[in-house]
């Protein structure tokens, strides 16, 4: 299979996993966000595990899919090393300190713990995070003027500690956040 065929299969898997989930501010299926994240990332890398992880980056967090299921699927469409690297990246991209798991912590406390966790992630996961931040910053700023300043402040904090990824994409994410904070 070609890389594009593999990515198409992974895109469909992610879309199926997200089921009927829609984007918060638009009547679009959720998959449009991971696809935009992947397309942004594609401007900076052509590595299959990174592009695949971009498509899958919210699956473990927002769907019932578990890591062993995802790995089994990935091994069916890519070689074992790529499948394991993709899963590792998705796990690194998955928020750990969510309200459901930490109901006694407020949003600020959970986001602080998440920021500390993200600071320890690898360069490739941080690179994907930059593309995720870019897409969400543009979407949230355009559609939720009340929440946007809070979100942009949170991701500005993330960018201050997650600086190991692709330097060009990092600079773009910083600029998008800065431009939208105005």
Secondary structure as the mmCIF struct_conf table of DSSP 4:
data_model
#
loop_
_struct_conf.conf_type_id
_struct_conf.id
_struct_conf.beg_label_comp_id
_struct_conf.beg_label_asym_id
_struct_conf.beg_label_seq_id
_struct_conf.end_label_comp_id
_struct_conf.end_label_asym_id
_struct_conf.end_label_seq_id
HELX_RH_AL_P HELX_RH_AL_P1 UNK A 3 UNK A 18
TURN_TY1_P TURN_TY1_P1 UNK A 19 UNK A 20
STRN STRN1 UNK A 22 UNK A 22
BEND BEND1 UNK A 24 UNK A 28
STRN STRN2 UNK A 29 UNK A 29
TURN_TY1_P TURN_TY1_P2 UNK A 30 UNK A 30
HELX_RH_AL_P HELX_RH_AL_P2 UNK A 31 UNK A 42
TURN_TY1_P TURN_TY1_P3 UNK A 43 UNK A 44
HELX_RH_AL_P HELX_RH_AL_P3 UNK A 48 UNK A 56
TURN_TY1_P TURN_TY1_P4 UNK A 57 UNK A 58
HELX_RH_AL_P HELX_RH_AL_P4 UNK A 59 UNK A 62
BEND BEND2 UNK A 63 UNK A 64
HELX_RH_AL_P HELX_RH_AL_P5 UNK A 67 UNK A 75
TURN_TY1_P TURN_TY1_P5 UNK A 76 UNK A 77
BEND BEND3 UNK A 78 UNK A 78
HELX_RH_AL_P HELX_RH_AL_P6 UNK A 80 UNK A 93
BEND BEND4 UNK A 94 UNK A 94
BEND BEND5 UNK A 96 UNK A 97
TURN_TY1_P TURN_TY1_P6 UNK A 99 UNK A 101
TURN_TY1_P TURN_TY1_P7 UNK A 103 UNK A 104
BEND BEND6 UNK A 105 UNK A 105
HELX_RH_AL_P HELX_RH_AL_P7 UNK A 107 UNK A 119
TURN_TY1_P TURN_TY1_P8 UNK A 120 UNK A 120
BEND BEND7 UNK A 121 UNK A 121
HELX_RH_AL_P HELX_RH_AL_P8 UNK A 123 UNK A 143
HELX_RH_AL_P HELX_RH_AL_P9 UNK A 145 UNK A 161
BEND BEND8 UNK A 164 UNK A 165
HELX_RH_AL_P HELX_RH_AL_P10 UNK A 167 UNK A 181
#
